[in-house]
Amino acid sequence: MRLRILFFARLKREMGVDEMSFSCPPQSTVRDLARLLQEHYSVNLQGCMAAVNENYVAPDQLLKDGDEVAFLPPVAGGAYDPQDFEECIVTSRPLNLMEAFGFLARPEWGGQAFFTGTVRSPNKGLEIAHLEYEAFAPMAIRVMRACIQEAREKFQVGGVYIAHRTGRVHPGELSIIVGVGSPHRRAALEACDLLIEALKVRLPVWKLERSTSGEEWVEGSTSVDTL
């Protein structure tokens, strides 16, 4: 069967391509596919997560002809539906906190809570020139929406705004904004905290740190079974 394979972050650089077509035997699992790729190419998939058709899967997931399989290193942690009051953005343009506030400042939502993350320098004693953020954007949007749904199931949430930068981000610049609007202060605060904790381990985003000592992929974390 024929599959479309996607690679991100260090895997893309090890492979020399960001996607490829690859054939494997029928009834192959993700683990089988990973083993074949490692045998044919100089790539290390140990400890990586996998997504099939933009959904995280376990290594023993069976594959079928035509599947899109993405191999994802541990993650370093737009669309708008007016009915659900959700804004989910993955963008290379600078983020704007006032855009988030404008989206969530509504009369029926008396409380708004925000988390913003910026690039830090120095980090571990090194002066940081910038970070290069890379994302699997379609899947990132899907993960954002899934996290929002989990927040809605636990708290009285009115609207949610999530935006994440890609590309080059310098120290002091915003890399992520998470905002929640709710009729109640406590719900807004707790939902915002839940979202940022979930996103930092599930969002398929990676960081290449460029500092005075060179460049290095920021160590990530996983929230699903790995290879």
CYANA upper distance limits for C-alpha pairs under 8 A (distance plus 0.5 A):
  1 MET  CA     23 SER  CA      5.95
  1 MET  CA     24 CYS  CA      6.08
  1 MET  CA     25 PRO  CA      6.49
  1 MET  CA     26 PRO  CA      6.36
  1 MET  CA     64 LYS  CA      7.49
  1 MET  CA     65 ASP  CA      5.27
  1 MET  CA     66 GLY  CA      7.88
  2 ARG  CA     21 SER  CA      7.38
  2 ARG  CA     22 PHE  CA      6.29
  2 ARG  CA     23 SER  CA      4.98
  2 ARG  CA     24 CYS  CA      7.20
  2 ARG  CA     65 ASP  CA      5.89
  2 ARG  CA     66 GLY  CA      6.27
  2 ARG  CA     67 ASP  CA      8.32
  3 LEU  CA     21 SER  CA      6.22
  3 LEU  CA     22 PHE  CA      5.86
  3 LEU  CA     23 SER  CA      6.60
  3 LEU  CA     24 CYS  CA      8.30
  3 LEU  CA     65 ASP  CA      6.70
  3 LEU  CA     66 GLY  CA      5.59
  3 LEU  CA     67 ASP  CA      5.83
  3 LEU  CA     68 GLU  CA      6.56
  3 LEU  CA     69 VAL  CA      7.65
  4 ARG  CA     19 GLU  CA      7.61
  4 ARG  CA     20 MET  CA      6.44
  4 ARG  CA     21 SER  CA      5.25
  4 ARG  CA     22 PHE  CA      6.97
  4 ARG  CA     66 GLY  CA      7.37
  4 ARG  CA     67 ASP  CA      6.85
  4 ARG  CA     68 GLU  CA      5.19
  4 ARG  CA     69 VAL  CA      6.64
  5 ILE  CA     19 GLU  CA      5.90
  5 ILE  CA     20 MET  CA      5.76
  5 ILE  CA     21 SER  CA      6.55
  5 ILE  CA     22 PHE  CA      7.41
  5 ILE  CA     68 GLU  CA      6.44
  5 ILE  CA     69 VAL  CA      5.42
  5 ILE  CA     70 ALA  CA      6.26
  5 ILE  CA     71 PHE  CA      8.20
  6 LEU  CA     18 ASP  CA      6.26
  6 LEU  CA     19 GLU  CA      4.85
  6 LEU  CA     20 MET  CA      7.22
  6 LEU  CA     68 GLU  CA      7.94
  6 LEU  CA     69 VAL  CA      6.66
  6 LEU  CA     70 ALA  CA      4.97
  6 LEU  CA     71 PHE  CA      6.84
  7 PHE  CA     11 LEU  CA      6.05
  7 PHE  CA     12 LYS  CA      5.41
  7 PHE  CA     15 MET  CA      8.41
  7 PHE  CA     17 VAL  CA      7.92
  7 PHE  CA     18 ASP  CA      5.41
  7 PHE  CA     19 GLU  CA      6.46
  7 PHE  CA     70 ALA  CA      6.53
  7 PHE  CA     71 PHE  CA      6.05
  7 PHE  CA     72 LEU  CA      7.37
  8 PHE  CA     12 LYS  CA      5.42
  8 PHE  CA     18 ASP  CA      6.98
  8 PHE  CA     71 PHE  CA      7.56
  8 PHE  CA     72 LEU  CA      6.64
  8 PHE  CA     73 PRO  CA      7.85
  8 PHE  CA    134 GLU  CA      8.12
  8 PHE  CA    135 ALA  CA      8.25
  8 PHE  CA    136 PHE  CA      7.95
  9 ALA  CA     13 ARG  CA      7.35
  9 ALA  CA     72 LEU  CA      8.46
  9 ALA  CA     73 PRO  CA      7.74
  9 ALA  CA    134 GLU  CA      7.07
  9 ALA  CA    206 TRP  CA      6.79
  9 ALA  CA    207 LYS  CA      8.48
 10 ARG  CA     14 GLU  CA      6.65
 10 ARG  CA     73 PRO  CA      8.06
 10 ARG  CA    217 TRP  CA      7.94
 11 LEU  CA     15 MET  CA      6.54
 11 LEU  CA     43 VAL  CA      7.30
 11 LEU  CA     44 ASN  CA      8.22
 11 LEU  CA     45 LEU  CA      8.43
 11 LEU  CA     71 PHE  CA      8.42
 11 LEU  CA     72 LEU  CA      8.41
 11 LEU  CA     73 PRO  CA      7.94
 12 LYS  CA     16 GLY  CA      6.27
 12 LYS  CA     17 VAL  CA      6.00
 12 LYS  CA     18 ASP  CA      5.52
 13 ARG  CA     17 VAL  CA      7.49
 14 GLU  CA     42 SER  CA      7.43
 14 GLU  CA     43 VAL  CA      6.35
 15 MET  CA     41 TYR  CA      7.75
 15 MET  CA     42 SER  CA      7.50
 15 MET  CA     43 VAL  CA      6.85
 24 CYS  CA     28 SER  CA      7.37
 24 CYS  CA     33 LEU  CA      7.30
 24 CYS  CA     36 LEU  CA      8.42
 26 PRO  CA     63 LEU  CA      8.36
 26 PRO  CA     64 LYS  CA      7.78
 26 PRO  CA     65 ASP  CA      8.46
 27 GLN  CA     62 LEU  CA      6.70
 27 GLN  CA     63 LEU  CA      7.02
 27 GLN  CA     64 LYS  CA      7.82
 28 SER  CA     32 ASP  CA      6.17
 28 SER  CA     33 LEU  CA      7.17
 28 SER  CA     62 LEU  CA      6.42
 28 SER  CA     63 LEU  CA      6.37
 29 THR  CA     33 LEU  CA      6.79
 29 THR  CA     59 PRO  CA      7.35
 29 THR  CA     60 ASP  CA      5.83
 29 THR  CA     61 GLN  CA      5.76
 29 THR  CA     62 LEU  CA      4.82
 29 THR  CA     63 LEU  CA      6.07
 30 VAL  CA     34 ALA  CA      6.66
 30 VAL  CA     50 ALA  CA      7.99
 30 VAL  CA     58 ALA  CA      8.24
 30 VAL  CA     59 PRO  CA      5.55
 30 VAL  CA     60 ASP  CA      6.45
 30 VAL  CA     61 GLN  CA      6.26
 30 VAL  CA     62 LEU  CA      7.10
 30 VAL  CA     63 LEU  CA      7.24
 31 ARG  CA     35 ARG  CA      6.71
 31 ARG  CA     59 PRO  CA      5.47
 31 ARG  CA     60 ASP  CA      6.56
 31 ARG  CA     61 GLN  CA      8.46
 31 ARG  CA    227 LEU  CA      7.06
 32 ASP  CA     36 LEU  CA      6.85
 33 LEU  CA     37 LEU  CA      6.72
 34 ALA  CA     38 GLN  CA      6.66
 34 ALA  CA     45 LEU  CA      7.17
 34 ALA  CA    227 LEU  CA      8.40
 35 ARG  CA     39 GLU  CA      6.74
 36 LEU  CA     40 HIS  CA      6.71
 37 LEU  CA     41 TYR  CA      6.27
 37 LEU  CA     43 VAL  CA      7.92
 38 GLN  CA     42 SER  CA      6.80
 38 GLN  CA     43 VAL  CA      6.06
 38 GLN  CA     44 ASN  CA      6.89
 38 GLN  CA     45 LEU  CA      7.68
 45 LEU  CA     71 PHE  CA      8.10
 45 LEU  CA     73 PRO  CA      8.42
 45 LEU  CA    227 LEU  CA      7.26
 46 GLN  CA    226 THR  CA      8.05
 46 GLN  CA    227 LEU  CA      5.80
 47 GLY  CA     73 PRO  CA      7.75
 47 GLY  CA     74 PRO  CA      7.99
 47 GLY  CA    226 THR  CA      5.62
 47 GLY  CA    227 LEU  CA      5.59
 48 CYS  CA     71 PHE  CA      6.99
 48 CYS  CA     72 LEU  CA      5.97
 48 CYS  CA     73 PRO  CA      5.13
 48 CYS  CA     74 PRO  CA      6.57
 48 CYS  CA    226 THR  CA      5.72
 48 CYS  CA    227 LEU  CA      6.07
 49 MET  CA     56 TYR  CA      8.00
 49 MET  CA     57 VAL  CA      8.42
 49 MET  CA     71 PHE  CA      6.47
 49 MET  CA     72 LEU  CA      5.49
 49 MET  CA     73 PRO  CA      6.70
 49 MET  CA     74 PRO  CA      7.29
 49 MET  CA    222 THR  CA      7.89
 49 MET  CA    224 VAL  CA      7.37
 49 MET  CA    225 ASP  CA      7.19
 49 MET  CA    226 THR  CA      5.21
 49 MET  CA    227 LEU  CA      6.99
 50 ALA  CA     56 TYR  CA      6.41
 50 ALA  CA     57 VAL  CA      6.46
 50 ALA  CA     58 ALA  CA      7.70
 50 ALA  CA     59 PRO  CA      7.63
 50 ALA  CA     69 VAL  CA      7.44
 50 ALA  CA     70 ALA  CA      6.12
 50 ALA  CA     71 PHE  CA      5.19
 50 ALA  CA     72 LEU  CA      6.29
 50 ALA  CA    226 THR  CA      7.80
 51 ALA  CA     55 ASN  CA      5.43
 51 ALA  CA     56 TYR  CA      4.66
 51 ALA  CA     57 VAL  CA      5.96
 51 ALA  CA     69 VAL  CA      6.23
 51 ALA  CA     70 ALA  CA      5.57
 51 ALA  CA     71 PHE  CA      7.11
 51 ALA  CA     72 LEU  CA      8.12
 52 VAL  CA     56 TYR  CA      6.96
 52 VAL  CA     57 VAL  CA      7.01
 52 VAL  CA     67 ASP  CA      7.14
 52 VAL  CA     68 GLU  CA      6.11
 52 VAL  CA     69 VAL  CA      5.12
 52 VAL  CA     70 ALA  CA      6.89
 53 ASN  CA     67 ASP  CA      6.88
 53 ASN  CA     68 GLU  CA      5.59
 53 ASN  CA     69 VAL  CA      6.96
 54 GLU  CA     68 GLU  CA      8.27
 54 GLU  CA     69 VAL  CA      8.47
 54 GLU  CA     70 ALA  CA      8.17
 54 GLU  CA    138 PRO  CA      7.82
 54 GLU  CA    139 MET  CA      5.60
 54 GLU  CA    142 ARG  CA      8.22
 55 ASN  CA    139 MET  CA      7.73
 56 TYR  CA    224 VAL  CA      7.88
 57 VAL  CA     61 GLN  CA      6.79
 57 VAL  CA    224 VAL  CA      8.22
 57 VAL  CA    225 ASP  CA      8.30
 58 ALA  CA    224 VAL  CA      7.75
 58 ALA  CA    225 ASP  CA      6.07
 58 ALA  CA    226 THR  CA      7.63
 59 PRO  CA    225 ASP  CA      7.43
 59 PRO  CA    226 THR  CA      7.06
 59 PRO  CA    227 LEU  CA      6.45
 63 LEU  CA     67 ASP  CA      7.24
 72 LEU  CA    204 PRO  CA      7.69
 73 PRO  CA    220 GLY  CA      8.09
 74 PRO  CA    206 TRP  CA      8.49
 74 PRO  CA    219 GLU  CA      7.95
 74 PRO  CA    220 GLY  CA      5.12
 74 PRO  CA    221 SER  CA      5.26
 74 PRO  CA    222 THR  CA      5.66
 75 VAL  CA    200 LYS  CA      8.05
 75 VAL  CA    201 VAL  CA      6.78
 75 VAL  CA    202 ARG  CA      7.38
 75 VAL  CA    203 LEU  CA      7.05
 75 VAL  CA    204 PRO  CA      5.98
 75 VAL  CA    205 VAL  CA      6.00
 75 VAL  CA    206 TRP  CA      5.98
 75 VAL  CA    219 GLU  CA      8.44
 75 VAL  CA    220 GLY  CA      5.19
 75 VAL  CA    221 SER  CA      6.01
 75 VAL  CA    222 THR  CA      6.99
 76 ALA  CA    200 LYS  CA      7.29
 76 ALA  CA    201 VAL  CA      7.74
 76 ALA  CA    204 PRO  CA      8.38
 76 ALA  CA    205 VAL  CA      6.49
 76 ALA  CA    206 TRP  CA      5.41
 76 ALA  CA    207 LYS  CA      6.58
 76 ALA  CA    218 VAL  CA      6.91
 76 ALA  CA    219 GLU  CA      6.96
 76 ALA  CA    220 GLY  CA      4.73
 76 ALA  CA    221 SER  CA      7.02
 77 GLY  CA    199 LEU  CA      7.67
 77 GLY  CA    200 LYS  CA      4.35
 77 GLY  CA    201 VAL  CA      6.33
 77 GLY  CA    203 LEU  CA      7.77
 77 GLY  CA    205 VAL  CA      7.59
 77 GLY  CA    206 TRP  CA      7.99
 77 GLY  CA    220 GLY  CA      7.06
 77 GLY  CA    221 SER  CA      7.94
 78 GLY  CA     87 GLU  CA      7.49
 78 GLY  CA     88 CYS  CA      5.60
 78 GLY  CA     89 ILE  CA      4.39
 78 GLY  CA     90 VAL  CA      6.47
 78 GLY  CA     91 THR  CA      8.26
 78 GLY  CA    141 ILE  CA      7.59
 79 ALA  CA     87 GLU  CA      6.50
 79 ALA  CA     88 CYS  CA      5.99
 79 ALA  CA     89 ILE  CA      6.94
 79 ALA  CA    141 ILE  CA      8.35
 80 TYR  CA     85 PHE  CA      7.93
 80 TYR  CA     86 GLU  CA      6.34
 80 TYR  CA     87 GLU  CA      5.35
 80 TYR  CA     88 CYS  CA      7.21
 81 ASP  CA     85 PHE  CA      6.50
 81 ASP  CA     86 GLU  CA      6.32
 81 ASP  CA     87 GLU  CA      7.63
 82 PRO  CA     86 GLU  CA      7.46
 84 ASP  CA    159 GLY  CA      7.68
 85 PHE  CA    158 GLY  CA      7.58
 85 PHE  CA    159 GLY  CA      5.28
 85 PHE  CA    160 VAL  CA      7.07
 86 GLU  CA    159 GLY  CA      6.23
 86 GLU  CA    160 VAL  CA      5.46
 86 GLU  CA    161 TYR  CA      6.43
 87 GLU  CA    160 VAL  CA      6.89
 87 GLU  CA    161 TYR  CA      5.25
 87 GLU  CA    162 ILE  CA      6.66
 87 GLU  CA    163 ALA  CA      8.34
 88 CYS  CA    141 ILE  CA      6.64
 88 CYS  CA    144 MET  CA      7.20
 88 CYS  CA    145 ARG  CA      7.94
 88 CYS  CA    161 TYR  CA      6.68
 88 CYS  CA    162 ILE  CA      5.46
 88 CYS  CA    163 ALA  CA      6.39
 89 ILE  CA    141 ILE  CA      7.54
 89 ILE  CA    162 ILE  CA      6.70
 89 ILE  CA    163 ALA  CA      4.97
 89 ILE  CA    164 HIS  CA      6.78
 90 VAL  CA    135 ALA  CA      8.46
 90 VAL  CA    137 ALA  CA      6.71
 90 VAL  CA    140 ALA  CA      8.08
 90 VAL  CA    141 ILE  CA      7.83
 90 VAL  CA    163 ALA  CA      6.33
 90 VAL  CA    164 HIS  CA      5.48
 90 VAL  CA    165 ARG  CA      6.49
 90 VAL  CA    166 THR  CA      7.42
 91 THR  CA    163 ALA  CA      8.02
 91 THR  CA    164 HIS  CA      6.92
 91 THR  CA    165 ARG  CA      5.69
 91 THR  CA    166 THR  CA      6.22
 92 SER  CA    165 ARG  CA      5.97
 92 SER  CA    166 THR  CA      5.17
 92 SER  CA    167 GLY  CA      6.07
 92 SER  CA    168 ARG  CA      8.50
 93 ARG  CA    165 ARG  CA      7.49
 93 ARG  CA    166 THR  CA      8.36
 94 PRO  CA    165 ARG  CA      7.57
 94 PRO  CA    173 GLU  CA      8.37
 94 PRO  CA    174 LEU  CA      7.74
 95 LEU  CA    163 ALA  CA      7.77
 95 LEU  CA    164 HIS  CA      8.23
 95 LEU  CA    165 ARG  CA      7.52
 95 LEU  CA    174 LEU  CA      6.59
 95 LEU  CA    175 SER  CA      7.82
 95 LEU  CA    176 ILE  CA      8.03
 95 LEU  CA    177 ILE  CA      8.11
 96 ASN  CA    100 ALA  CA      7.47
 97 LEU  CA    101 PHE  CA      6.79
 97 LEU  CA    177 ILE  CA      7.65
 98 MET  CA    102 GLY  CA      6.44
 99 GLU  CA    103 PHE  CA      6.75
100 ALA  CA    104 LEU  CA      6.84
100 ALA  CA    161 TYR  CA      6.64
100 ALA  CA    177 ILE  CA      8.27
100 ALA  CA    179 GLY  CA      7.20
101 PHE  CA    105 ALA  CA      6.17
101 PHE  CA    112 GLN  CA      8.49
101 PHE  CA    179 GLY  CA      8.31
103 PHE  CA    161 TYR  CA      7.94
104 LEU  CA    109 TRP  CA      8.08
104 LEU  CA    112 GLN  CA      7.36
104 LEU  CA    159 GLY  CA      6.73
104 LEU  CA    160 VAL  CA      7.78
104 LEU  CA    161 TYR  CA      8.01
104 LEU  CA    179 GLY  CA      8.07
104 LEU  CA    180 VAL  CA      7.49
104 LEU  CA    181 GLY  CA      5.90
105 ALA  CA    109 TRP  CA      7.43
105 ALA  CA    112 GLN  CA      7.72
105 ALA  CA    181 GLY  CA      7.82
106 ARG  CA    110 GLY  CA      7.93
108 GLU  CA    182 SER  CA      8.33
108 GLU  CA    183 PRO  CA      6.72
109 TRP  CA    158 GLY  CA      7.11
109 TRP  CA    181 GLY  CA      6.07
109 TRP  CA    182 SER  CA      5.14
109 TRP  CA    183 PRO  CA      4.76
109 TRP  CA    184 HIS  CA      7.84
110 GLY  CA    181 GLY  CA      8.02
110 GLY  CA    182 SER  CA      6.84
110 GLY  CA    183 PRO  CA      5.37
110 GLY  CA    184 HIS  CA      6.83
110 GLY  CA    185 ARG  CA      7.81
111 GLY  CA    181 GLY  CA      6.28
111 GLY  CA    182 SER  CA      5.80
111 GLY  CA    183 PRO  CA      6.31
111 GLY  CA    184 HIS  CA      6.01
111 GLY  CA    185 ARG  CA      5.20
111 GLY  CA    188 ALA  CA      6.82
112 GLN  CA    179 GLY  CA      7.53
112 GLN  CA    180 VAL  CA      6.10
112 GLN  CA    181 GLY  CA      4.98
112 GLN  CA    182 SER  CA      6.92
112 GLN  CA    185 ARG  CA      7.51
112 GLN  CA    188 ALA  CA      6.49
112 GLN  CA    189 LEU  CA      8.28
113 ALA  CA    179 GLY  CA      6.14
113 ALA  CA    180 VAL  CA      5.84
113 ALA  CA    181 GLY  CA      7.16
113 ALA  CA    185 ARG  CA      8.23
113 ALA  CA    188 ALA  CA      5.93
113 ALA  CA    189 LEU  CA      5.90
113 ALA  CA    192 CYS  CA      6.95
114 PHE  CA    177 ILE  CA      7.62
114 PHE  CA    178 VAL  CA      6.12
114 PHE  CA    179 GLY  CA      4.81
114 PHE  CA    180 VAL  CA      7.03
114 PHE  CA    189 LEU  CA      8.43
114 PHE  CA    192 CYS  CA      7.24
115 PHE  CA    176 ILE  CA      8.49
115 PHE  CA    177 ILE  CA      6.32
115 PHE  CA    178 VAL  CA      5.61
115 PHE  CA    179 GLY  CA      6.89
115 PHE  CA    192 CYS  CA      7.56
115 PHE  CA    196 ILE  CA      8.12
116 THR  CA    174 LEU  CA      7.32
116 THR  CA    175 SER  CA      8.13
116 THR  CA    176 ILE  CA      6.18
116 THR  CA    177 ILE  CA      5.14
116 THR  CA    178 VAL  CA      6.98
117 GLY  CA    174 LEU  CA      6.25
117 GLY  CA    175 SER  CA      6.10
117 GLY  CA    176 ILE  CA      5.69
117 GLY  CA    177 ILE  CA      7.17
118 THR  CA    171 PRO  CA      7.43
118 THR  CA    172 GLY  CA      5.90
118 THR  CA    173 GLU  CA      5.76
118 THR  CA    174 LEU  CA      4.86
118 THR  CA    175 SER  CA      5.80
118 THR  CA    176 ILE  CA      7.70
119 VAL  CA    130 HIS  CA      8.14
119 VAL  CA    131 LEU  CA      7.85
119 VAL  CA    169 VAL  CA      7.55
119 VAL  CA    170 HIS  CA      6.82
119 VAL  CA    171 PRO  CA      5.01
119 VAL  CA    172 GLY  CA      5.88
119 VAL  CA    173 GLU  CA      6.48
119 VAL  CA    174 LEU  CA      7.31
119 VAL  CA    175 SER  CA      7.21
120 ARG  CA    128 ILE  CA      7.97
120 ARG  CA    171 PRO  CA      5.95
120 ARG  CA    172 GLY  CA      7.02
121 SER  CA    126 LEU  CA      7.85
121 SER  CA    127 GLU  CA      6.10
121 SER  CA    128 ILE  CA      5.70
121 SER  CA    171 PRO  CA      6.38
121 SER  CA    172 GLY  CA      8.50
122 PRO  CA    126 LEU  CA      5.63
122 PRO  CA    127 GLU  CA      4.96
122 PRO  CA    128 ILE  CA      6.35
123 ASN  CA    127 GLU  CA      7.06
123 ASN  CA    128 ILE  CA      7.31
126 LEU  CA    211 SER  CA      6.87
126 LEU  CA    212 THR  CA      6.92
126 LEU  CA    213 SER  CA      7.96
127 GLU  CA    211 SER  CA      6.15
127 GLU  CA    212 THR  CA      6.39
128 ILE  CA    171 PRO  CA      7.51
128 ILE  CA    209 GLU  CA      7.74
128 ILE  CA    210 ARG  CA      6.55
128 ILE  CA    211 SER  CA      4.80
128 ILE  CA    212 THR  CA      7.24
129 ALA  CA    170 HIS  CA      7.06
129 ALA  CA    171 PRO  CA      7.66
129 ALA  CA    210 ARG  CA      6.13
129 ALA  CA    211 SER  CA      5.75
129 ALA  CA    212 THR  CA      7.85
130 HIS  CA    168 ARG  CA      6.96
130 HIS  CA    169 VAL  CA      6.06
130 HIS  CA    170 HIS  CA      4.86
130 HIS  CA    171 PRO  CA      6.71
130 HIS  CA    209 GLU  CA      6.95
130 HIS  CA    210 ARG  CA      6.10
130 HIS  CA    211 SER  CA      7.74
131 LEU  CA    167 GLY  CA      8.38
131 LEU  CA    168 ARG  CA      6.20
131 LEU  CA    169 VAL  CA      5.82
131 LEU  CA    170 HIS  CA      6.94
131 LEU  CA    207 LYS  CA      6.65
131 LEU  CA    208 LEU  CA      6.04
131 LEU  CA    209 GLU  CA      5.16
131 LEU  CA    210 ARG  CA      6.53
132 GLU  CA    166 THR  CA      7.61
132 GLU  CA    167 GLY  CA      5.62
132 GLU  CA    168 ARG  CA      5.02
132 GLU  CA    169 VAL  CA      6.88
132 GLU  CA    207 LYS  CA      6.10
132 GLU  CA    208 LEU  CA      5.47
132 GLU  CA    209 GLU  CA      7.05
132 GLU  CA    210 ARG  CA      8.39
133 TYR  CA    165 ARG  CA      7.41
133 TYR  CA    166 THR  CA      5.07
133 TYR  CA    167 GLY  CA      5.41
133 TYR  CA    168 ARG  CA      6.92
133 TYR  CA    169 VAL  CA      7.96
133 TYR  CA    205 VAL  CA      7.26
133 TYR  CA    206 TRP  CA      6.17
133 TYR  CA    207 LYS  CA      5.26
133 TYR  CA    208 LEU  CA      7.05
134 GLU  CA    166 THR  CA      6.08
134 GLU  CA    167 GLY  CA      6.91
134 GLU  CA    205 VAL  CA      6.09
134 GLU  CA    206 TRP  CA      5.70
134 GLU  CA    207 LYS  CA      7.02
135 ALA  CA    140 ALA  CA      7.63
135 ALA  CA    166 THR  CA      7.12
135 ALA  CA    204 PRO  CA      6.29
135 ALA  CA    205 VAL  CA      4.83
135 ALA  CA    206 TRP  CA      6.91
136 PHE  CA    140 ALA  CA      6.42
136 PHE  CA    204 PRO  CA      6.23
136 PHE  CA    205 VAL  CA      7.18
137 ALA  CA    141 ILE  CA      6.77
137 ALA  CA    204 PRO  CA      8.37
138 PRO  CA    142 ARG  CA      7.03
139 MET  CA    143 VAL  CA      6.63
139 MET  CA    204 PRO  CA      7.68
140 ALA  CA    144 MET  CA      6.62
140 ALA  CA    203 LEU  CA      6.11
140 ALA  CA    204 PRO  CA      6.26
140 ALA  CA    205 VAL  CA      8.14
141 ILE  CA    145 ARG  CA      6.82
142 ARG  CA    146 ALA  CA      6.79
143 VAL  CA    147 CYS  CA      6.69
143 VAL  CA    199 LEU  CA      8.32
143 VAL  CA    202 ARG  CA      7.58
143 VAL  CA    203 LEU  CA      6.77
144 MET  CA    148 ILE  CA      6.71
144 MET  CA    162 ILE  CA      7.88
144 MET  CA    199 LEU  CA      7.65
144 MET  CA    203 LEU  CA      7.88
145 ARG  CA    149 GLN  CA      6.72
146 ALA  CA    150 GLU  CA      6.94
147 CYS  CA    151 ALA  CA      6.84
147 CYS  CA    195 LEU  CA      6.74
147 CYS  CA    198 ALA  CA      7.27
147 CYS  CA    199 LEU  CA      7.78
148 ILE  CA    152 ARG  CA      6.70
148 ILE  CA    160 VAL  CA      7.74
148 ILE  CA    195 LEU  CA      7.49
149 GLN  CA    153 GLU  CA      6.80
150 GLU  CA    154 LYS  CA      7.15
151 ALA  CA    155 PHE  CA      6.45
151 ALA  CA    157 VAL  CA      7.85
151 ALA  CA    191 ALA  CA      6.11
151 ALA  CA    194 LEU  CA      7.34
151 ALA  CA    195 LEU  CA      7.41
152 ARG  CA    156 GLN  CA      6.85
152 ARG  CA    157 VAL  CA      6.07
152 ARG  CA    191 ALA  CA      8.47
154 LYS  CA    191 ALA  CA      8.41
155 PHE  CA    187 ALA  CA      6.09
155 PHE  CA    188 ALA  CA      8.47
155 PHE  CA    190 GLU  CA      8.26
155 PHE  CA    191 ALA  CA      6.87
156 GLN  CA    182 SER  CA      6.94
156 GLN  CA    183 PRO  CA      8.02
156 GLN  CA    184 HIS  CA      8.20
156 GLN  CA    187 ALA  CA      6.47
156 GLN  CA    188 ALA  CA      8.40
157 VAL  CA    180 VAL  CA      7.55
157 VAL  CA    181 GLY  CA      6.88
157 VAL  CA    182 SER  CA      5.44
157 VAL  CA    183 PRO  CA      8.16
157 VAL  CA    187 ALA  CA      7.33
157 VAL  CA    188 ALA  CA      7.26
157 VAL  CA    191 ALA  CA      7.88
158 GLY  CA    180 VAL  CA      7.85
158 GLY  CA    181 GLY  CA      5.78
158 GLY  CA    182 SER  CA      5.22
158 GLY  CA    183 PRO  CA      7.62
159 GLY  CA    180 VAL  CA      6.26
159 GLY  CA    181 GLY  CA      5.43
159 GLY  CA    182 SER  CA      7.39
160 VAL  CA    178 VAL  CA      8.03
160 VAL  CA    179 GLY  CA      6.15
160 VAL  CA    180 VAL  CA      5.09
160 VAL  CA    181 GLY  CA      6.83
161 TYR  CA    177 ILE  CA      7.98
161 TYR  CA    178 VAL  CA      6.28
161 TYR  CA    179 GLY  CA      5.43
161 TYR  CA    180 VAL  CA      6.94
162 ILE  CA    176 ILE  CA      7.96
162 ILE  CA    177 ILE  CA      6.13
162 ILE  CA    178 VAL  CA      5.12
162 ILE  CA    179 GLY  CA      6.92
163 ALA  CA    176 ILE  CA      6.12
163 ALA  CA    177 ILE  CA      5.73
163 ALA  CA    178 VAL  CA      7.22
164 HIS  CA    175 SER  CA      6.31
164 HIS  CA    176 ILE  CA      4.96
164 HIS  CA    177 ILE  CA      7.13
165 ARG  CA    169 VAL  CA      8.21
165 ARG  CA    174 LEU  CA      8.10
165 ARG  CA    175 SER  CA      5.52
165 ARG  CA    176 ILE  CA      6.77
166 THR  CA    175 SER  CA      8.36
169 VAL  CA    173 GLU  CA      6.70
169 VAL  CA    174 LEU  CA      8.12
169 VAL  CA    175 SER  CA      7.48
178 VAL  CA    192 CYS  CA      7.19
178 VAL  CA    195 LEU  CA      8.01
178 VAL  CA    196 ILE  CA      7.45
179 GLY  CA    192 CYS  CA      6.89
180 VAL  CA    188 ALA  CA      5.95
180 VAL  CA    189 LEU  CA      8.17
180 VAL  CA    191 ALA  CA      7.47
180 VAL  CA    192 CYS  CA      6.38
181 GLY  CA    188 ALA  CA      6.36
182 SER  CA    187 ALA  CA      7.00
182 SER  CA    188 ALA  CA      5.83
183 PRO  CA    187 ALA  CA      8.48
184 HIS  CA    188 ALA  CA      6.97
185 ARG  CA    189 LEU  CA      6.80
186 ARG  CA    190 GLU  CA      6.61
187 ALA  CA    191 ALA  CA      6.37
188 ALA  CA    192 CYS  CA      6.56
189 LEU  CA    193 ASP  CA      6.82
190 GLU  CA    194 LEU  CA      6.70
191 ALA  CA    195 LEU  CA      6.66
192 CYS  CA    196 ILE  CA      6.87
193 ASP  CA    197 GLU  CA      6.74
194 LEU  CA    198 ALA  CA      6.67
195 LEU  CA    199 LEU  CA      6.46
196 ILE  CA    200 LYS  CA      6.59
197 GLU  CA    201 VAL  CA      7.64
198 ALA  CA    202 ARG  CA      6.65
199 LEU  CA    203 LEU  CA      5.60
201 VAL  CA    220 GLY  CA      8.37
201 VAL  CA    221 SER  CA      6.23
201 VAL  CA    222 THR  CA      6.16
201 VAL  CA    223 SER  CA      6.31
202 ARG  CA    222 THR  CA      7.35
202 ARG  CA    223 SER  CA      6.53
206 TRP  CA    217 TRP  CA      8.13
206 TRP  CA    218 VAL  CA      7.89
206 TRP  CA    220 GLY  CA      8.17
207 LYS  CA    217 TRP  CA      6.37
207 LYS  CA    218 VAL  CA      6.03
208 LEU  CA    215 GLU  CA      7.22
208 LEU  CA    216 GLU  CA      6.18
208 LEU  CA    217 TRP  CA      4.90
208 LEU  CA    218 VAL  CA      6.56
209 GLU  CA    215 GLU  CA      5.93
209 GLU  CA    216 GLU  CA      5.77
209 GLU  CA    217 TRP  CA      6.48
209 GLU  CA    218 VAL  CA      6.93
210 ARG  CA    214 GLY  CA      6.26
210 ARG  CA    215 GLU  CA      4.85
210 ARG  CA    216 GLU  CA      7.18
211 SER  CA    215 GLU  CA      6.65
222 THR  CA    226 THR  CA      8.31
